[in-house]
Amino acid sequence: MVYSTVVRSAIPKRIPTIKFRKGGGNGISSASEGFLAASAAATKTSAGNQNATISRPTIEDWQLPRRYWRKELDDKEIEYINRGGPE
């Protein structure tokens, strides 16, 4: 118990080395802020109405625009995959 306390006090607080162009430098990224806000809102709504669910439409592969489709595999690529990689 005492050892873990000593180790924690000896190790300085981790400071991220990645610098982002936008956003605050307060240690909480905008994605985490959004997640925290969404989870807080979900907690409030779930406390008020526990049977409410959010349903969003599912986009199938065939509904995507052509530019988002997977590219077709040619015979060389199929052979490469089937043999397990380079020779």
Chimera marker file (.cmm) of the C-alpha trace (Angstrom):
<marker_set name="trace">
<marker id="1" x="0.000" y="0.000" z="0.000" r="1" g="1" b="0" radius="0.5"/>
<marker id="2" x="2.669" y="2.475" z="1.018" r="1" g="1" b="0" radius="0.5"/>
<marker id="3" x="4.863" y="1.472" z="-1.916" r="1" g="1" b="0" radius="0.5"/>
<marker id="4" x="2.188" y="2.343" z="-4.505" r="1" g="1" b="0" radius="0.5"/>
<marker id="5" x="1.672" y="5.737" z="-2.848" r="1" g="1" b="0" radius="0.5"/>
<marker id="6" x="5.406" y="6.446" z="-2.973" r="1" g="1" b="0" radius="0.5"/>
<marker id="7" x="5.598" y="5.413" z="-6.629" r="1" g="1" b="0" radius="0.5"/>
<marker id="8" x="2.638" y="7.600" z="-7.568" r="1" g="1" b="0" radius="0.5"/>
<marker id="9" x="4.119" y="10.622" z="-5.828" r="1" g="1" b="0" radius="0.5"/>
<marker id="10" x="7.559" y="10.053" z="-7.394" r="1" g="1" b="0" radius="0.5"/>
<marker id="11" x="6.241" y="9.848" z="-10.974" r="1" g="1" b="0" radius="0.5"/>
<marker id="12" x="5.302" y="13.265" z="-12.388" r="1" g="1" b="0" radius="0.5"/>
<marker id="13" x="1.914" y="13.795" z="-13.989" r="1" g="1" b="0" radius="0.5"/>
<marker id="14" x="1.926" y="12.653" z="-17.609" r="1" g="1" b="0" radius="0.5"/>
<marker id="15" x="2.001" y="15.547" z="-20.057" r="1" g="1" b="0" radius="0.5"/>
<marker id="16" x="1.037" y="14.621" z="-23.635" r="1" g="1" b="0" radius="0.5"/>
<marker id="17" x="3.699" y="15.364" z="-26.246" r="1" g="1" b="0" radius="0.5"/>
<marker id="18" x="1.268" y="15.656" z="-29.154" r="1" g="1" b="0" radius="0.5"/>
<marker id="19" x="0.240" y="19.241" z="-29.871" r="1" g="1" b="0" radius="0.5"/>
<marker id="20" x="-3.018" y="19.745" z="-31.734" r="1" g="1" b="0" radius="0.5"/>
<marker id="21" x="-3.696" y="22.826" z="-33.816" r="1" g="1" b="0" radius="0.5"/>
<marker id="22" x="-7.191" y="23.427" z="-32.542" r="1" g="1" b="0" radius="0.5"/>
<marker id="23" x="-8.659" y="22.896" z="-29.136" r="1" g="1" b="0" radius="0.5"/>
<marker id="24" x="-7.763" y="23.771" z="-25.617" r="1" g="1" b="0" radius="0.5"/>
<marker id="25" x="-4.645" y="22.751" z="-23.801" r="1" g="1" b="0" radius="0.5"/>
<marker id="26" x="-6.469" y="21.863" z="-20.599" r="1" g="1" b="0" radius="0.5"/>
<marker id="27" x="-5.835" y="18.125" z="-20.977" r="1" g="1" b="0" radius="0.5"/>
<marker id="28" x="-9.330" y="17.206" z="-22.144" r="1" g="1" b="0" radius="0.5"/>
<marker id="29" x="-9.678" y="16.782" z="-25.870" r="1" g="1" b="0" radius="0.5"/>
<marker id="30" x="-12.764" y="17.971" z="-27.687" r="1" g="1" b="0" radius="0.5"/>
<marker id="31" x="-13.722" y="14.349" z="-28.386" r="1" g="1" b="0" radius="0.5"/>
<marker id="32" x="-13.651" y="13.551" z="-24.670" r="1" g="1" b="0" radius="0.5"/>
<marker id="33" x="-15.643" y="16.689" z="-23.906" r="1" g="1" b="0" radius="0.5"/>
<marker id="34" x="-18.264" y="15.614" z="-26.437" r="1" g="1" b="0" radius="0.5"/>
<marker id="35" x="-18.336" y="12.130" z="-24.954" r="1" g="1" b="0" radius="0.5"/>
<marker id="36" x="-18.715" y="13.493" z="-21.438" r="1" g="1" b="0" radius="0.5"/>
<marker id="37" x="-21.500" y="15.840" z="-22.512" r="1" g="1" b="0" radius="0.5"/>
<marker id="38" x="-23.293" y="13.052" z="-24.376" r="1" g="1" b="0" radius="0.5"/>
<marker id="39" x="-23.010" y="10.645" z="-21.461" r="1" g="1" b="0" radius="0.5"/>
<marker id="40" x="-24.276" y="13.314" z="-19.052" r="1" g="1" b="0" radius="0.5"/>
<marker id="41" x="-27.224" y="14.021" z="-21.340" r="1" g="1" b="0" radius="0.5"/>
<marker id="42" x="-27.924" y="10.303" z="-21.675" r="1" g="1" b="0" radius="0.5"/>
<marker id="43" x="-27.872" y="9.933" z="-17.909" r="1" g="1" b="0" radius="0.5"/>
<marker id="44" x="-30.375" y="12.759" z="-17.511" r="1" g="1" b="0" radius="0.5"/>
<marker id="45" x="-32.708" y="11.352" z="-20.169" r="1" g="1" b="0" radius="0.5"/>
<marker id="46" x="-32.412" y="7.798" z="-18.884" r="1" g="1" b="0" radius="0.5"/>
<marker id="47" x="-33.294" y="8.988" z="-15.399" r="1" g="1" b="0" radius="0.5"/>
<marker id="48" x="-36.430" y="10.655" z="-16.746" r="1" g="1" b="0" radius="0.5"/>
<marker id="49" x="-37.563" y="8.023" z="-19.245" r="1" g="1" b="0" radius="0.5"/>
<marker id="50" x="-35.869" y="4.632" z="-19.064" r="1" g="1" b="0" radius="0.5"/>
<marker id="51" x="-37.777" y="3.112" z="-22.001" r="1" g="1" b="0" radius="0.5"/>
<marker id="52" x="-36.622" y="5.699" z="-24.552" r="1" g="1" b="0" radius="0.5"/>
<marker id="53" x="-34.134" y="4.474" z="-27.154" r="1" g="1" b="0" radius="0.5"/>
<marker id="54" x="-32.484" y="6.323" z="-29.977" r="1" g="1" b="0" radius="0.5"/>
<marker id="55" x="-32.803" y="4.541" z="-33.299" r="1" g="1" b="0" radius="0.5"/>
<marker id="56" x="-30.830" y="5.683" z="-36.299" r="1" g="1" b="0" radius="0.5"/>
<marker id="57" x="-31.184" y="4.420" z="-39.850" r="1" g="1" b="0" radius="0.5"/>
<marker id="58" x="-28.680" y="1.812" z="-40.961" r="1" g="1" b="0" radius="0.5"/>
<marker id="59" x="-26.901" y="2.511" z="-44.226" r="1" g="1" b="0" radius="0.5"/>
<marker id="60" x="-26.279" y="-0.646" z="-46.216" r="1" g="1" b="0" radius="0.5"/>
<marker id="61" x="-23.318" y="-1.126" z="-48.555" r="1" g="1" b="0" radius="0.5"/>
<marker id="62" x="-25.461" y="-0.851" z="-51.667" r="1" g="1" b="0" radius="0.5"/>
<marker id="63" x="-26.847" y="2.509" z="-50.491" r="1" g="1" b="0" radius="0.5"/>
<marker id="64" x="-23.423" y="4.148" z="-50.336" r="1" g="1" b="0" radius="0.5"/>
<marker id="65" x="-22.270" y="6.452" z="-53.131" r="1" g="1" b="0" radius="0.5"/>
<marker id="66" x="-19.952" y="4.810" z="-55.660" r="1" g="1" b="0" radius="0.5"/>
<marker id="67" x="-16.861" y="6.605" z="-54.323" r="1" g="1" b="0" radius="0.5"/>
<marker id="68" x="-17.250" y="4.840" z="-50.956" r="1" g="1" b="0" radius="0.5"/>
<marker id="69" x="-17.568" y="1.344" z="-52.423" r="1" g="1" b="0" radius="0.5"/>
<marker id="70" x="-14.752" y="-1.142" z="-52.022" r="1" g="1" b="0" radius="0.5"/>
<marker id="71" x="-12.564" y="-1.408" z="-55.061" r="1" g="1" b="0" radius="0.5"/>
<marker id="72" x="-12.852" y="-4.592" z="-57.087" r="1" g="1" b="0" radius="0.5"/>
<marker id="73" x="-10.152" y="-7.220" z="-56.543" r="1" g="1" b="0" radius="0.5"/>
<marker id="74" x="-8.336" y="-8.392" z="-59.645" r="1" g="1" b="0" radius="0.5"/>
<marker id="75" x="-7.054" y="-11.939" z="-60.201" r="1" g="1" b="0" radius="0.5"/>
<marker id="76" x="-3.509" y="-11.128" z="-59.017" r="1" g="1" b="0" radius="0.5"/>
<marker id="77" x="-4.773" y="-9.799" z="-55.689" r="1" g="1" b="0" radius="0.5"/>
<marker id="78" x="-7.044" y="-12.815" z="-55.219" r="1" g="1" b="0" radius="0.5"/>
<marker id="79" x="-4.137" y="-15.209" z="-55.855" r="1" g="1" b="0" radius="0.5"/>
<marker id="80" x="-1.927" y="-13.234" z="-53.433" r="1" g="1" b="0" radius="0.5"/>
<marker id="81" x="-4.559" y="-13.475" z="-50.696" r="1" g="1" b="0" radius="0.5"/>
<marker id="82" x="-5.230" y="-17.171" z="-51.311" r="1" g="1" b="0" radius="0.5"/>
<marker id="83" x="-1.560" y="-18.162" z="-51.077" r="1" g="1" b="0" radius="0.5"/>
<marker id="84" x="-1.135" y="-16.212" z="-47.827" r="1" g="1" b="0" radius="0.5"/>
<marker id="85" x="1.196" y="-13.424" z="-48.891" r="1" g="1" b="0" radius="0.5"/>
<marker id="86" x="4.489" y="-13.183" z="-50.727" r="1" g="1" b="0" radius="0.5"/>
<marker id="87" x="6.070" y="-16.333" z="-52.127" r="1" g="1" b="0" radius="0.5"/>
<link id1="1" id2="2" r="1" g="1" b="0" radius="0.2"/>
<link id1="2" id2="3" r="1" g="1" b="0" radius="0.2"/>
<link id1="3" id2="4" r="1" g="1" b="0" radius="0.2"/>
<link id1="4" id2="5" r="1" g="1" b="0" radius="0.2"/>
<link id1="5" id2="6" r="1" g="1" b="0" radius="0.2"/>
<link id1="6" id2="7" r="1" g="1" b="0" radius="0.2"/>
<link id1="7" id2="8" r="1" g="1" b="0" radius="0.2"/>
<link id1="8" id2="9" r="1" g="1" b="0" radius="0.2"/>
<link id1="9" id2="10" r="1" g="1" b="0" radius="0.2"/>
<link id1="10" id2="11" r="1" g="1" b="0" radius="0.2"/>
<link id1="11" id2="12" r="1" g="1" b="0" radius="0.2"/>
<link id1="12" id2="13" r="1" g="1" b="0" radius="0.2"/>
<link id1="13" id2="14" r="1" g="1" b="0" radius="0.2"/>
<link id1="14" id2="15" r="1" g="1" b="0" radius="0.2"/>
<link id1="15" id2="16" r="1" g="1" b="0" radius="0.2"/>
<link id1="16" id2="17" r="1" g="1" b="0" radius="0.2"/>
<link id1="17" id2="18" r="1" g="1" b="0" radius="0.2"/>
<link id1="18" id2="19" r="1" g="1" b="0" radius="0.2"/>
<link id1="19" id2="20" r="1" g="1" b="0" radius="0.2"/>
<link id1="20" id2="21" r="1" g="1" b="0" radius="0.2"/>
<link id1="21" id2="22" r="1" g="1" b="0" radius="0.2"/>
<link id1="22" id2="23" r="1" g="1" b="0" radius="0.2"/>
<link id1="23" id2="24" r="1" g="1" b="0" radius="0.2"/>
<link id1="24" id2="25" r="1" g="1" b="0" radius="0.2"/>
<link id1="25" id2="26" r="1" g="1" b="0" radius="0.2"/>
<link id1="26" id2="27" r="1" g="1" b="0" radius="0.2"/>
<link id1="27" id2="28" r="1" g="1" b="0" radius="0.2"/>
<link id1="28" id2="29" r="1" g="1" b="0" radius="0.2"/>
<link id1="29" id2="30" r="1" g="1" b="0" radius="0.2"/>
<link id1="30" id2="31" r="1" g="1" b="0" radius="0.2"/>
<link id1="31" id2="32" r="1" g="1" b="0" radius="0.2"/>
<link id1="32" id2="33" r="1" g="1" b="0" radius="0.2"/>
<link id1="33" id2="34" r="1" g="1" b="0" radius="0.2"/>
<link id1="34" id2="35" r="1" g="1" b="0" radius="0.2"/>
<link id1="35" id2="36" r="1" g="1" b="0" radius="0.2"/>
<link id1="36" id2="37" r="1" g="1" b="0" radius="0.2"/>
<link id1="37" id2="38" r="1" g="1" b="0" radius="0.2"/>
<link id1="38" id2="39" r="1" g="1" b="0" radius="0.2"/>
<link id1="39" id2="40" r="1" g="1" b="0" radius="0.2"/>
<link id1="40" id2="41" r="1" g="1" b="0" radius="0.2"/>
<link id1="41" id2="42" r="1" g="1" b="0" radius="0.2"/>
<link id1="42" id2="43" r="1" g="1" b="0" radius="0.2"/>
<link id1="43" id2="44" r="1" g="1" b="0" radius="0.2"/>
<link id1="44" id2="45" r="1" g="1" b="0" radius="0.2"/>
<link id1="45" id2="46" r="1" g="1" b="0" radius="0.2"/>
<link id1="46" id2="47" r="1" g="1" b="0" radius="0.2"/>
<link id1="47" id2="48" r="1" g="1" b="0" radius="0.2"/>
<link id1="48" id2="49" r="1" g="1" b="0" radius="0.2"/>
<link id1="49" id2="50" r="1" g="1" b="0" radius="0.2"/>
<link id1="50" id2="51" r="1" g="1" b="0" radius="0.2"/>
<link id1="51" id2="52" r="1" g="1" b="0" radius="0.2"/>
<link id1="52" id2="53" r="1" g="1" b="0" radius="0.2"/>
<link id1="53" id2="54" r="1" g="1" b="0" radius="0.2"/>
<link id1="54" id2="55" r="1" g="1" b="0" radius="0.2"/>
<link id1="55" id2="56" r="1" g="1" b="0" radius="0.2"/>
<link id1="56" id2="57" r="1" g="1" b="0" radius="0.2"/>
<link id1="57" id2="58" r="1" g="1" b="0" radius="0.2"/>
<link id1="58" id2="59" r="1" g="1" b="0" radius="0.2"/>
<link id1="59" id2="60" r="1" g="1" b="0" radius="0.2"/>
<link id1="60" id2="61" r="1" g="1" b="0" radius="0.2"/>
<link id1="61" id2="62" r="1" g="1" b="0" radius="0.2"/>
<link id1="62" id2="63" r="1" g="1" b="0" radius="0.2"/>
<link id1="63" id2="64" r="1" g="1" b="0" radius="0.2"/>
<link id1="64" id2="65" r="1" g="1" b="0" radius="0.2"/>
<link id1="65" id2="66" r="1" g="1" b="0" radius="0.2"/>
<link id1="66" id2="67" r="1" g="1" b="0" radius="0.2"/>
<link id1="67" id2="68" r="1" g="1" b="0" radius="0.2"/>
<link id1="68" id2="69" r="1" g="1" b="0" radius="0.2"/>
<link id1="69" id2="70" r="1" g="1" b="0" radius="0.2"/>
<link id1="70" id2="71" r="1" g="1" b="0" radius="0.2"/>
<link id1="71" id2="72" r="1" g="1" b="0" radius="0.2"/>
<link id1="72" id2="73" r="1" g="1" b="0" radius="0.2"/>
<link id1="73" id2="74" r="1" g="1" b="0" radius="0.2"/>
<link id1="74" id2="75" r="1" g="1" b="0" radius="0.2"/>
<link id1="75" id2="76" r="1" g="1" b="0" radius="0.2"/>
<link id1="76" id2="77" r="1" g="1" b="0" radius="0.2"/>
<link id1="77" id2="78" r="1" g="1" b="0" radius="0.2"/>
<link id1="78" id2="79" r="1" g="1" b="0" radius="0.2"/>
<link id1="79" id2="80" r="1" g="1" b="0" radius="0.2"/>
<link id1="80" id2="81" r="1" g="1" b="0" radius="0.2"/>
<link id1="81" id2="82" r="1" g="1" b="0" radius="0.2"/>
<link id1="82" id2="83" r="1" g="1" b="0" radius="0.2"/>
<link id1="83" id2="84" r="1" g="1" b="0" radius="0.2"/>
<link id1="84" id2="85" r="1" g="1" b="0" radius="0.2"/>
<link id1="85" id2="86" r="1" g="1" b="0" radius="0.2"/>
<link id1="86" id2="87" r="1" g="1" b="0" radius="0.2"/>
</marker_set>
